[in-house]
Amino acid sequence: MDEDIKYQVLINDEEQYSLWPVDQDVPAGWRGTGTEGTKDHCMSYVDEVWTDMRPRSLRERMAAGQQD
């Protein structure tokens, strides 16, 4: 990832995050969070909001007592 590139933070339906160059089309299954900027800025945002790395579906199953 190049420091000169402007990034955006994406999220998918499983509430997993990714950085993506602003000038490229967002891949299927992902949507923007509204956060854009340098790699460091975007990574700081992801570090702040993505506190549980488990996919949403797994968190829901575990909360319901249906552990795999």
PQR file of N, CA, C, O and H, with PARSE charges and radii, in Angstrom:
ATOM      1  N   MET A   1       0.845  -1.170   0.000 -0.4000 1.5000
ATOM      2  CA  MET A   1       0.000   0.000   0.000 -0.0000 2.0000
ATOM      3  C   MET A   1       0.896   1.241   0.000  0.5500 1.7000
ATOM      4  O   MET A   1       1.796   1.360   0.832 -0.5500 1.4000
ATOM      5  N   ASP A   2       0.662   2.117  -0.887 -0.4000 1.5000
ATOM      6  CA  ASP A   2       1.458   3.319  -1.069 -0.0000 2.0000
ATOM      7  C   ASP A   2       0.921   4.450  -0.196  0.5500 1.7000
ATOM      8  O   ASP A   2      -0.288   4.671  -0.138 -0.5500 1.4000
ATOM      9  H   ASP A   2      -0.069   2.021  -1.563  0.4000 1.0000
ATOM     10  N   GLU A   3       1.814   5.160   0.476 -0.4000 1.5000
ATOM     11  CA  GLU A   3       1.409   6.254   1.361 -0.0000 2.0000
ATOM     12  C   GLU A   3       0.788   7.421   0.607  0.5500 1.7000
ATOM     13  O   GLU A   3       0.094   8.235   1.216 -0.5500 1.4000
ATOM     14  H   GLU A   3       2.796   4.980   0.428  0.4000 1.0000
ATOM     15  N   ASP A   4       1.020   7.531  -0.719 -0.4000 1.5000
ATOM     16  CA  ASP A   4       0.455   8.624  -1.509 -0.0000 2.0000
ATOM     17  C   ASP A   4      -0.976   8.339  -1.950  0.5500 1.7000
ATOM     18  O   ASP A   4      -1.653   9.230  -2.464 -0.5500 1.4000
ATOM     19  H   ASP A   4       1.584   6.870  -1.214  0.4000 1.0000
ATOM     20  N   ILE A   5      -1.432   7.140  -1.760 -0.4000 1.5000
ATOM     21  CA  ILE A   5      -2.772   6.745  -2.184 -0.0000 2.0000
ATOM     22  C   ILE A   5      -3.781   7.151  -1.117  0.5500 1.7000
ATOM     23  O   ILE A   5      -3.523   6.987   0.075 -0.5500 1.4000
ATOM     24  H   ILE A   5      -0.883   6.416  -1.343  0.4000 1.0000
ATOM     25  N   LYS A   6      -4.924   7.677  -1.535 -0.4000 1.5000
ATOM     26  CA  LYS A   6      -6.018   7.971  -0.616 -0.0000 2.0000
ATOM     27  C   LYS A   6      -6.877   6.717  -0.503  0.5500 1.7000
ATOM     28  O   LYS A   6      -7.288   6.138  -1.508 -0.5500 1.4000
ATOM     29  H   LYS A   6      -5.134   7.810  -2.504  0.4000 1.0000
ATOM     30  N   TYR A   7      -7.138   6.311   0.720 -0.4000 1.5000
ATOM     31  CA  TYR A   7      -7.893   5.089   0.980 -0.0000 2.0000
ATOM     32  C   TYR A   7      -9.260   5.398   1.555  0.5500 1.7000
ATOM     33  O   TYR A   7      -9.519   6.491   2.059 -0.5500 1.4000
ATOM     34  H   TYR A   7      -6.804   6.780   1.537  0.4000 1.0000
ATOM     35  N   GLN A   8     -10.127   4.401   1.462 -0.4000 1.5000
ATOM     36  CA  GLN A   8     -11.410   4.434   2.149 -0.0000 2.0000
ATOM     37  C   GLN A   8     -11.529   3.149   2.951  0.5500 1.7000
ATOM     38  O   GLN A   8     -10.927   2.131   2.608 -0.5500 1.4000
ATOM     39  H   GLN A   8      -9.916   3.513   1.052  0.4000 1.0000
ATOM     40  N   VAL A   9     -12.302   3.205   4.010 -0.4000 1.5000
ATOM     41  CA  VAL A   9     -12.539   2.023   4.835 -0.0000 2.0000
ATOM     42  C   VAL A   9     -13.834   1.386   4.368  0.5500 1.7000
ATOM     43  O   VAL A   9     -14.870   2.044   4.273 -0.5500 1.4000
ATOM     44  H   VAL A   9     -12.791   4.031   4.289  0.4000 1.0000
ATOM     45  N   LEU A  10     -13.759   0.096   4.078 -0.4000 1.5000
ATOM     46  CA  LEU A  10     -14.930  -0.675   3.657 -0.0000 2.0000
ATOM     47  C   LEU A  10     -15.333  -1.631   4.768  0.5500 1.7000
ATOM     48  O   LEU A  10     -14.531  -1.987   5.632 -0.5500 1.4000
ATOM     49  H   LEU A  10     -12.917  -0.439   4.156  0.4000 1.0000
ATOM     50  N   ILE A  11     -16.604  -2.038   4.724 -0.4000 1.5000
ATOM     51  CA  ILE A  11     -17.123  -3.039   5.647 -0.0000 2.0000
ATOM     52  C   ILE A  11     -18.010  -3.994   4.851  0.5500 1.7000
ATOM     53  O   ILE A  11     -18.672  -3.584   3.899 -0.5500 1.4000
ATOM     54  H   ILE A  11     -17.256  -1.749   4.023  0.4000 1.0000
ATOM     55  N   ASN A  12     -18.021  -5.266   5.243 -0.4000 1.5000
ATOM     56  CA  ASN A  12     -18.897  -6.227   4.564 -0.0000 2.0000
ATOM     57  C   ASN A  12     -20.036  -6.640   5.496  0.5500 1.7000
ATOM     58  O   ASN A  12     -20.136  -6.147   6.620 -0.5500 1.4000
ATOM     59  H   ASN A  12     -17.483  -5.599   6.017  0.4000 1.0000
ATOM     60  N   ASP A  13     -20.883  -7.536   5.029 -0.4000 1.5000
ATOM     61  CA  ASP A  13     -22.044  -7.961   5.820 -0.0000 2.0000
ATOM     62  C   ASP A  13     -21.666  -8.709   7.087  0.5500 1.7000
ATOM     63  O   ASP A  13     -22.475  -8.803   8.011 -0.5500 1.4000
ATOM     64  H   ASP A  13     -20.802  -7.936   4.116  0.4000 1.0000
ATOM     65  N   GLU A  14     -20.451  -9.242   7.149 -0.4000 1.5000
ATOM     66  CA  GLU A  14     -19.971  -9.930   8.346 -0.0000 2.0000
ATOM     67  C   GLU A  14     -19.282  -8.956   9.304  0.5500 1.7000
ATOM     68  O   GLU A  14     -18.695  -9.372  10.303 -0.5500 1.4000
ATOM     69  H   GLU A  14     -19.794  -9.165   6.398  0.4000 1.0000
ATOM     70  N   GLU A  15     -19.357  -7.653   8.993 -0.4000 1.5000
ATOM     71  CA  GLU A  15     -18.761  -6.590   9.800 -0.0000 2.0000
ATOM     72  C   GLU A  15     -17.254  -6.735   9.919  0.5500 1.7000
ATOM     73  O   GLU A  15     -16.668  -6.501  10.975 -0.5500 1.4000
ATOM     74  H   GLU A  15     -19.833  -7.315   8.181  0.4000 1.0000
ATOM     75  N   GLN A  16     -16.638  -7.132   8.798 -0.4000 1.5000
ATOM     76  CA  GLN A  16     -15.191  -7.176   8.674 -0.0000 2.0000
ATOM     77  C   GLN A  16     -14.778  -5.940   7.883  0.5500 1.7000
ATOM     78  O   GLN A  16     -15.507  -5.497   6.995 -0.5500 1.4000
ATOM     79  H   GLN A  16     -17.114  -7.322   7.939  0.4000 1.0000
ATOM     80  N   TYR A  17     -13.615  -5.386   8.200 -0.4000 1.5000
ATOM     81  CA  TYR A  17     -13.166  -4.141   7.603 -0.0000 2.0000
ATOM     82  C   TYR A  17     -12.003  -4.364   6.649  0.5500 1.7000
ATOM     83  O   TYR A  17     -11.255  -5.335   6.765 -0.5500 1.4000
ATOM     84  H   TYR A  17     -13.023  -5.746   8.922  0.4000 1.0000
ATOM     85  N   SER A  18     -11.869  -3.441   5.701 -0.4000 1.5000
ATOM     86  CA  SER A  18     -10.771  -3.480   4.747 -0.0000 2.0000
ATOM     87  C   SER A  18     -10.471  -2.061   4.270  0.5500 1.7000
ATOM     88  O   SER A  18     -11.354  -1.204   4.244 -0.5500 1.4000
ATOM     89  H   SER A  18     -12.476  -2.652   5.606  0.4000 1.0000
ATOM     90  N   LEU A  19      -9.218  -1.826   3.894 -0.4000 1.5000
ATOM     91  CA  LEU A  19      -8.849  -0.566   3.252 -0.0000 2.0000
ATOM     92  C   LEU A  19      -8.874  -0.775   1.754  0.5500 1.7000
ATOM     93  O   LEU A  19      -8.492  -1.834   1.255 -0.5500 1.4000
ATOM     94  H   LEU A  19      -8.501  -2.522   3.915  0.4000 1.0000
ATOM     95  N   TRP A  20      -9.330   0.254   1.032 -0.4000 1.5000
ATOM     96  CA  TRP A  20      -9.453   0.147  -0.415 -0.0000 2.0000
ATOM     97  C   TRP A  20      -9.140   1.512  -1.026  0.5500 1.7000
ATOM     98  O   TRP A  20      -9.590   2.533  -0.507 -0.5500 1.4000
ATOM     99  H   TRP A  20      -9.640   1.115   1.437  0.4000 1.0000
ATOM    100  N   PRO A  21      -8.375   1.544  -2.121 -0.5600 1.5000
ATOM    101  CA  PRO A  21      -8.100   2.828  -2.767  0.2800 2.0000
ATOM    102  C   PRO A  21      -9.389   3.521  -3.202  0.5500 1.7000
ATOM    103  O   PRO A  21     -10.277   2.894  -3.780 -0.5500 1.4000
ATOM    104  N   VAL A  22      -9.482   4.826  -2.917 -0.4000 1.5000
ATOM    105  CA  VAL A  22     -10.673   5.605  -3.234 -0.0000 2.0000
ATOM    106  C   VAL A  22     -10.952   5.614  -4.732  0.5500 1.7000
ATOM    107  O   VAL A  22     -12.110   5.663  -5.146 -0.5500 1.4000
ATOM    108  H   VAL A  22      -8.761   5.335  -2.447  0.4000 1.0000
ATOM    109  N   ASP A  23      -9.895   5.568  -5.551 -0.4000 1.5000
ATOM    110  CA  ASP A  23     -10.085   5.688  -7.002 -0.0000 2.0000
ATOM    111  C   ASP A  23     -10.464   4.371  -7.680  0.5500 1.7000
ATOM    112  O   ASP A  23     -10.564   4.316  -8.906 -0.5500 1.4000
ATOM    113  H   ASP A  23      -8.954   5.529  -5.215  0.4000 1.0000
ATOM    114  N   GLN A  24     -10.675   3.321  -6.905 -0.4000 1.5000
ATOM    115  CA  GLN A  24     -11.085   2.035  -7.475 -0.0000 2.0000
ATOM    116  C   GLN A  24     -12.515   1.719  -7.058  0.5500 1.7000
ATOM    117  O   GLN A  24     -12.965   2.119  -5.984 -0.5500 1.4000
ATOM    118  H   GLN A  24     -10.595   3.366  -5.909  0.4000 1.0000
ATOM    119  N   ASP A  25     -13.220   0.995  -7.922 -0.4000 1.5000
ATOM    120  CA  ASP A  25     -14.591   0.585  -7.614 -0.0000 2.0000
ATOM    121  C   ASP A  25     -14.609  -0.322  -6.392  0.5500 1.7000
ATOM    122  O   ASP A  25     -13.732  -1.166  -6.205 -0.5500 1.4000
ATOM    123  H   ASP A  25     -12.854   0.670  -8.794  0.4000 1.0000
ATOM    124  N   VAL A  26     -15.622  -0.126  -5.573 -0.4000 1.5000
ATOM    125  CA  VAL A  26     -15.793  -0.961  -4.379 -0.0000 2.0000
ATOM    126  C   VAL A  26     -16.200  -2.361  -4.837  0.5500 1.7000
ATOM    127  O   VAL A  26     -17.131  -2.502  -5.630 -0.5500 1.4000
ATOM    128  H   VAL A  26     -16.334   0.559  -5.725  0.4000 1.0000
ATOM    129  N   PRO A  27     -15.515  -3.397  -4.345 -0.5600 1.5000
ATOM    130  CA  PRO A  27     -15.851  -4.762  -4.760  0.2800 2.0000
ATOM    131  C   PRO A  27     -17.229  -5.194  -4.251  0.5500 1.7000
ATOM    132  O   PRO A  27     -17.731  -4.680  -3.252 -0.5500 1.4000
ATOM    133  N   ALA A  28     -17.812  -6.135  -4.955 -0.4000 1.5000
ATOM    134  CA  ALA A  28     -19.116  -6.682  -4.567 -0.0000 2.0000
ATOM    135  C   ALA A  28     -19.043  -7.219  -3.143  0.5500 1.7000
ATOM    136  O   ALA A  28     -18.053  -7.836  -2.748 -0.5500 1.4000
ATOM    137  H   ALA A  28     -17.404  -6.552  -5.767  0.4000 1.0000
ATOM    138  N   GLY A  29     -20.095  -6.978  -2.386 -0.4000 1.5000
ATOM    139  CA  GLY A  29     -20.171  -7.471  -1.021 -0.0000 2.0000
ATOM    140  C   GLY A  29     -19.605  -6.514   0.012  0.5500 1.7000
ATOM    141  O   GLY A  29     -19.655  -6.793   1.210 -0.5500 1.4000
ATOM    142  H   GLY A  29     -20.899  -6.477  -2.706  0.4000 1.0000
ATOM    143  N   TRP A  30     -19.067  -5.392  -0.439 -0.4000 1.5000
ATOM    144  CA  TRP A  30     -18.480  -4.410   0.461 -0.0000 2.0000
ATOM    145  C   TRP A  30     -19.179  -3.070   0.265  0.5500 1.7000
ATOM    146  O   TRP A  30     -19.763  -2.815  -0.787 -0.5500 1.4000
ATOM    147  H   TRP A  30     -19.026  -5.166  -1.412  0.4000 1.0000
ATOM    148  N   ARG A  31     -19.116  -2.215   1.288 -0.4000 1.5000
ATOM    149  CA  ARG A  31     -19.654  -0.854   1.191 -0.0000 2.0000
ATOM    150  C   ARG A  31     -18.753   0.074   2.004  0.5500 1.7000
ATOM    151  O   ARG A  31     -18.070  -0.355   2.934 -0.5500 1.4000
ATOM    152  H   ARG A  31     -18.641  -2.422   2.143  0.4000 1.0000
ATOM    153  N   GLY A  32     -18.770   1.339   1.636 -0.4000 1.5000
ATOM    154  CA  GLY A  32     -17.954   2.316   2.336 -0.0000 2.0000
ATOM    155  C   GLY A  32     -18.529   2.665   3.699  0.5500 1.7000
ATOM    156  O   GLY A  32     -19.740   2.599   3.914 -0.5500 1.4000
ATOM    157  H   GLY A  32     -19.325   1.687   0.881  0.4000 1.0000
ATOM    158  N   THR A  33     -17.643   3.039   4.617 -0.4000 1.5000
ATOM    159  CA  THR A  33     -18.064   3.473   5.949 -0.0000 2.0000
ATOM    160  C   THR A  33     -18.140   4.992   6.033  0.5500 1.7000
ATOM    161  O   THR A  33     -18.674   5.542   6.997 -0.5500 1.4000
ATOM    162  H   THR A  33     -16.659   3.092   4.443  0.4000 1.0000
ATOM    163  N   GLY A  34     -17.601   5.668   5.018 -0.4000 1.5000
ATOM    164  CA  GLY A  34     -17.545   7.121   5.037 -0.0000 2.0000
ATOM    165  C   GLY A  34     -16.204   7.658   5.511  0.5500 1.7000
ATOM    166  O   GLY A  34     -15.985   8.869   5.500 -0.5500 1.4000
ATOM    167  H   GLY A  34     -17.167   5.221   4.236  0.4000 1.0000
ATOM    168  N   THR A  35     -15.311   6.782   5.924 -0.4000 1.5000
ATOM    169  CA  THR A  35     -13.985   7.191   6.370 -0.0000 2.0000
ATOM    170  C   THR A  35     -13.006   7.079   5.215  0.5500 1.7000
ATOM    171  O   THR A  35     -12.878   6.020   4.600 -0.5500 1.4000
ATOM    172  H   THR A  35     -15.489   5.798   5.933  0.4000 1.0000
ATOM    173  N   GLU A  36     -12.318   8.174   4.921 -0.4000 1.5000
ATOM    174  CA  GLU A  36     -11.320   8.223   3.857 -0.0000 2.0000
ATOM    175  C   GLU A  36     -10.107   8.992   4.352  0.5500 1.7000
ATOM    176  O   GLU A  36     -10.205   9.810   5.266 -0.5500 1.4000
ATOM    177  H   GLU A  36     -12.422   9.034   5.420  0.4000 1.0000
ATOM    178  N   GLY A  37      -8.962   8.719   3.738 -0.4000 1.5000
ATOM    179  CA  GLY A  37      -7.761   9.476   4.072 -0.0000 2.0000
ATOM    180  C   GLY A  37      -6.512   8.662   3.817  0.5500 1.7000
ATOM    181  O   GLY A  37      -6.488   7.775   2.964 -0.5500 1.4000
ATOM    182  H   GLY A  37      -8.882   8.054   2.996  0.4000 1.0000
ATOM    183  N   THR A  38      -5.478   8.982   4.571 -0.4000 1.5000
ATOM    184  CA  THR A  38      -4.219   8.259   4.441 -0.0000 2.0000
ATOM    185  C   THR A  38      -4.389   6.843   4.986  0.5500 1.7000
ATOM    186  O   THR A  38      -5.365   6.530   5.667 -0.5500 1.4000
ATOM    187  H   THR A  38      -5.498   9.703   5.264  0.4000 1.0000
ATOM    188  N   LYS A  39      -3.430   6.015   4.671 -0.4000 1.5000
ATOM    189  CA  LYS A  39      -3.443   4.648   5.200 -0.0000 2.0000
ATOM    190  C   LYS A  39      -3.457   4.677   6.725  0.5500 1.7000
ATOM    191  O   LYS A  39      -4.221   3.949   7.358 -0.5500 1.4000
ATOM    192  H   LYS A  39      -2.637   6.270   4.118  0.4000 1.0000
ATOM    193  N   ASP A  40      -2.611   5.519   7.312 -0.4000 1.5000
ATOM    194  CA  ASP A  40      -2.539   5.601   8.776 -0.0000 2.0000
ATOM    195  C   ASP A  40      -3.860   6.059   9.385  0.5500 1.7000
ATOM    196  O   ASP A  40      -4.302   5.510  10.395 -0.5500 1.4000
ATOM    197  H   ASP A  40      -1.990   6.111   6.798  0.4000 1.0000
ATOM    198  N   HIS A  41      -4.490   7.059   8.779 -0.4000 1.5000
ATOM    199  CA  HIS A  41      -5.774   7.543   9.280 -0.0000 2.0000
ATOM    200  C   HIS A  41      -6.826   6.431   9.237  0.5500 1.7000
ATOM    201  O   HIS A  41      -7.546   6.210  10.211 -0.5500 1.4000
ATOM    202  H   HIS A  41      -4.131   7.505   7.959  0.4000 1.0000
ATOM    203  N   CYS A  42      -6.908   5.742   8.111 -0.4000 1.5000
ATOM    204  CA  CYS A  42      -7.898   4.668   7.953 -0.0000 2.0000
ATOM    205  C   CYS A  42      -7.614   3.510   8.905  0.5500 1.7000
ATOM    206  O   CYS A  42      -8.537   2.941   9.487 -0.5500 1.4000
ATOM    207  H   CYS A  42      -6.323   5.922   7.320  0.4000 1.0000
ATOM    208  N   MET A  43      -6.339   3.162   9.063 -0.4000 1.5000
ATOM    209  CA  MET A  43      -5.996   2.073   9.984 -0.0000 2.0000
ATOM    210  C   MET A  43      -6.338   2.448  11.428  0.5500 1.7000
ATOM    211  O   MET A  43      -6.775   1.593  12.198 -0.5500 1.4000
ATOM    212  H   MET A  43      -5.589   3.624   8.590  0.4000 1.0000
ATOM    213  N   SER A  44      -6.146   3.704  11.799 -0.4000 1.5000
ATOM    214  CA  SER A  44      -6.511   4.151  13.143 -0.0000 2.0000
ATOM    215  C   SER A  44      -8.005   3.993  13.375  0.5500 1.7000
ATOM    216  O   SER A  44      -8.434   3.564  14.446 -0.5500 1.4000
ATOM    217  H   SER A  44      -5.791   4.398  11.173  0.4000 1.0000
ATOM    218  N   TYR A  45      -8.798   4.344  12.361 -0.4000 1.5000
ATOM    219  CA  TYR A  45     -10.250   4.182  12.464 -0.0000 2.0000
ATOM    220  C   TYR A  45     -10.613   2.711  12.638  0.5500 1.7000
ATOM    221  O   TYR A  45     -11.415   2.368  13.507 -0.5500 1.4000
ATOM    222  H   TYR A  45      -8.449   4.692  11.491  0.4000 1.0000
ATOM    223  N   VAL A  46     -10.030   1.844  11.820 -0.4000 1.5000
ATOM    224  CA  VAL A  46     -10.325   0.408  11.903 -0.0000 2.0000
ATOM    225  C   VAL A  46      -9.922  -0.129  13.277  0.5500 1.7000
ATOM    226  O   VAL A  46     -10.667  -0.893  13.890 -0.5500 1.4000
ATOM    227  H   VAL A  46      -9.379   2.123  11.114  0.4000 1.0000
ATOM    228  N   ASP A  47      -8.751   0.269  13.756 -0.4000 1.5000
ATOM    229  CA  ASP A  47      -8.307  -0.184  15.084 -0.0000 2.0000
ATOM    230  C   ASP A  47      -9.278   0.239  16.180  0.5500 1.7000
ATOM    231  O   ASP A  47      -9.470  -0.483  17.159 -0.5500 1.4000
ATOM    232  H   ASP A  47      -8.146   0.890  13.258  0.4000 1.0000
ATOM    233  N   GLU A  48      -9.883   1.399  16.015 -0.4000 1.5000
ATOM    234  CA  GLU A  48     -10.809   1.920  17.024 -0.0000 2.0000
ATOM    235  C   GLU A  48     -12.157   1.196  17.001  0.5500 1.7000
ATOM    236  O   GLU A  48     -12.721   0.906  18.056 -0.5500 1.4000
ATOM    237  H   GLU A  48      -9.726   1.985  15.220  0.4000 1.0000
ATOM    238  N   VAL A  49     -12.676   0.902  15.804 -0.4000 1.5000
ATOM    239  CA  VAL A  49     -14.037   0.365  15.713 -0.0000 2.0000
ATOM    240  C   VAL A  49     -14.115  -1.157  15.602  0.5500 1.7000
ATOM    241  O   VAL A  49     -15.139  -1.741  15.957 -0.5500 1.4000
ATOM    242  H   VAL A  49     -12.217   1.138  14.947  0.4000 1.0000
ATOM    243  N   TRP A  50     -13.057  -1.812  15.118 -0.4000 1.5000
ATOM    244  CA  TRP A  50     -13.105  -3.264  14.919 -0.0000 2.0000
ATOM    245  C   TRP A  50     -12.464  -3.946  16.120  0.5500 1.7000
ATOM    246  O   TRP A  50     -11.314  -4.383  16.066 -0.5500 1.4000
ATOM    247  H   TRP A  50     -12.226  -1.337  14.830  0.4000 1.0000
ATOM    248  N   THR A  51     -13.222  -4.029  17.193 -0.4000 1.5000
ATOM    249  CA  THR A  51     -12.686  -4.549  18.444 -0.0000 2.0000
ATOM    250  C   THR A  51     -12.881  -6.050  18.607  0.5500 1.7000
ATOM    251  O   THR A  51     -12.250  -6.662  19.468 -0.5500 1.4000
ATOM    252  H   THR A  51     -14.156  -3.674  17.236  0.4000 1.0000
ATOM    253  N   ASP A  52     -13.734  -6.644  17.805 -0.4000 1.5000
ATOM    254  CA  ASP A  52     -13.986  -8.091  17.859 -0.0000 2.0000
ATOM    255  C   ASP A  52     -13.821  -8.635  16.447  0.5500 1.7000
ATOM    256  O   ASP A  52     -14.658  -8.393  15.578 -0.5500 1.4000
ATOM    257  H   ASP A  52     -14.247  -6.146  17.105  0.4000 1.0000
ATOM    258  N   MET A  53     -12.744  -9.365  16.225 -0.4000 1.5000
ATOM    259  CA  MET A  53     -12.401  -9.827  14.878 -0.0000 2.0000
ATOM    260  C   MET A  53     -13.288 -10.967  14.369  0.5500 1.7000
ATOM    261  O   MET A  53     -13.229 -11.314  13.189 -0.5500 1.4000
ATOM    262  H   MET A  53     -12.063  -9.561  16.931  0.4000 1.0000
ATOM    263  N   ARG A  54     -14.095 -11.542  15.233 -0.4000 1.5000
ATOM    264  CA  ARG A  54     -14.946 -12.647  14.781 -0.0000 2.0000
ATOM    265  C   ARG A  54     -16.002 -12.120  13.814  0.5500 1.7000
ATOM    266  O   ARG A  54     -16.546 -11.036  14.021 -0.5500 1.4000
ATOM    267  H   ARG A  54     -14.143 -11.260  16.191  0.4000 1.0000
ATOM    268  N   PRO A  55     -16.295 -12.879  12.759 -0.5600 1.5000
ATOM    269  CA  PRO A  55     -17.372 -12.478  11.843  0.2800 2.0000
ATOM    270  C   PRO A  55     -18.702 -12.352  12.600  0.5500 1.7000
ATOM    271  O   PRO A  55     -18.927 -13.043  13.594 -0.5500 1.4000
ATOM    272  N   ARG A  56     -19.562 -11.479  12.125 -0.4000 1.5000
ATOM    273  CA  ARG A  56     -20.858 -11.229  12.768 -0.0000 2.0000
ATOM    274  C   ARG A  56     -21.646 -12.510  12.963  0.5500 1.7000
ATOM    275  O   ARG A  56     -22.229 -12.717  14.028 -0.5500 1.4000
ATOM    276  H   ARG A  56     -19.379 -10.918  11.317  0.4000 1.0000
ATOM    277  N   SER A  57     -21.677 -13.378  11.953 -0.4000 1.5000
ATOM    278  CA  SER A  57     -22.469 -14.610  12.054 -0.0000 2.0000
ATOM    279  C   SER A  57     -21.957 -15.503  13.190  0.5500 1.7000
ATOM    280  O   SER A  57     -22.758 -16.132  13.881 -0.5500 1.4000
ATOM    281  H   SER A  57     -21.204 -13.211  11.088  0.4000 1.0000
ATOM    282  N   LEU A  58     -20.669 -15.566  13.388 -0.4000 1.5000
ATOM    283  CA  LEU A  58     -20.109 -16.363  14.481 -0.0000 2.0000
ATOM    284  C   LEU A  58     -20.453 -15.738  15.827  0.5500 1.7000
ATOM    285  O   LEU A  58     -20.828 -16.453  16.757 -0.5500 1.4000
ATOM    286  H   LEU A  58     -20.019 -15.055  12.826  0.4000 1.0000
ATOM    287  N   ARG A  59     -20.335 -14.430  15.948 -0.4000 1.5000
ATOM    288  CA  ARG A  59     -20.702 -13.756  17.200 -0.0000 2.0000
ATOM    289  C   ARG A  59     -22.149 -14.024  17.552  0.5500 1.7000
ATOM    290  O   ARG A  59     -22.474 -14.268  18.714 -0.5500 1.4000
ATOM    291  H   ARG A  59     -20.031 -13.849  15.193  0.4000 1.0000
ATOM    292  N   GLU A  60     -23.026 -13.981  16.553 -0.4000 1.5000
ATOM    293  CA  GLU A  60     -24.458 -14.225  16.790 -0.0000 2.0000
ATOM    294  C   GLU A  60     -24.708 -15.655  17.225  0.5500 1.7000
ATOM    295  O   GLU A  60     -25.493 -15.892  18.144 -0.5500 1.4000
ATOM    296  H   GLU A  60     -22.762 -13.783  15.609  0.4000 1.0000
ATOM    297  N   ARG A  61     -24.052 -16.620  16.579 -0.4000 1.5000
ATOM    298  CA  ARG A  61     -24.215 -18.025  16.964 -0.0000 2.0000
ATOM    299  C   ARG A  61     -23.727 -18.263  18.375  0.5500 1.7000
ATOM    300  O   ARG A  61     -24.371 -18.966  19.154 -0.5500 1.4000
ATOM    301  H   ARG A  61     -23.415 -16.428  15.833  0.4000 1.0000
ATOM    302  N   MET A  62     -22.583 -17.675  18.707 -0.4000 1.5000
ATOM    303  CA  MET A  62     -22.037 -17.865  20.046 -0.0000 2.0000
ATOM    304  C   MET A  62     -22.915 -17.216  21.094  0.5500 1.7000
ATOM    305  O   MET A  62     -23.084 -17.763  22.184 -0.5500 1.4000
ATOM    306  H   MET A  62     -22.059 -17.104  18.075  0.4000 1.0000
ATOM    307  N   ALA A  63     -23.473 -16.069  20.788 -0.4000 1.5000
ATOM    308  CA  ALA A  63     -24.369 -15.396  21.724 -0.0000 2.0000
ATOM    309  C   ALA A  63     -25.636 -16.194  21.954  0.5500 1.7000
ATOM    310  O   ALA A  63     -26.235 -16.127  23.028 -0.5500 1.4000
ATOM    311  H   ALA A  63     -23.335 -15.624  19.903  0.4000 1.0000
ATOM    312  N   ALA A  64     -26.047 -16.956  20.939 -0.4000 1.5000
ATOM    313  CA  ALA A  64     -27.243 -17.782  21.052 -0.0000 2.0000
ATOM    314  C   ALA A  64     -26.931 -19.153  21.675  0.5500 1.7000
ATOM    315  O   ALA A  64     -27.829 -19.979  21.838 -0.5500 1.4000
ATOM    316  H   ALA A  64     -25.561 -17.010  20.067  0.4000 1.0000
ATOM    317  N   GLY A  65     -25.654 -19.391  22.022 -0.4000 1.5000
ATOM    318  CA  GLY A  65     -25.274 -20.655  22.630 -0.0000 2.0000
ATOM    319  C   GLY A  65     -25.094 -21.776  21.651  0.5500 1.7000
ATOM    320  O   GLY A  65     -25.161 -22.945  22.030 -0.5500 1.4000
ATOM    321  H   GLY A  65     -24.925 -18.720  21.889  0.4000 1.0000
ATOM    322  N   GLN A  66     -24.864 -21.445  20.380 -0.4000 1.5000
ATOM    323  CA  GLN A  66     -24.697 -22.472  19.337 -0.0000 2.0000
ATOM    324  C   GLN A  66     -23.252 -22.529  18.872  0.5500 1.7000
ATOM    325  O   GLN A  66     -22.983 -22.392  17.678 -0.5500 1.4000
ATOM    326  H   GLN A  66     -24.810 -20.495  20.072  0.4000 1.0000
ATOM    327  N   GLN A  67     -22.319 -22.730  19.790 -0.4000 1.5000
ATOM    328  CA  GLN A  67     -20.914 -22.774  19.442 -0.0000 2.0000
ATOM    329  C   GLN A  67     -20.624 -23.964  18.558  0.5500 1.7000
ATOM    330  O   GLN A  67     -21.195 -25.044  18.713 -0.5500 1.4000
ATOM    331  H   GLN A  67     -22.537 -22.841  20.760  0.4000 1.0000
ATOM    332  N   ASP A  68     -19.708 -23.731  17.613 -0.4000 1.5000
ATOM    333  CA  ASP A  68     -19.276 -24.828  16.716 -0.0000 2.0000
ATOM    334  C   ASP A  68     -18.281 -25.729  17.388  0.5500 1.7000
ATOM    335  O   ASP A  68     -17.817 -26.696  16.784 -0.5500 1.4000
ATOM    336  H   ASP A  68     -19.244 -22.854  17.486  0.4000 1.0000
TER
END
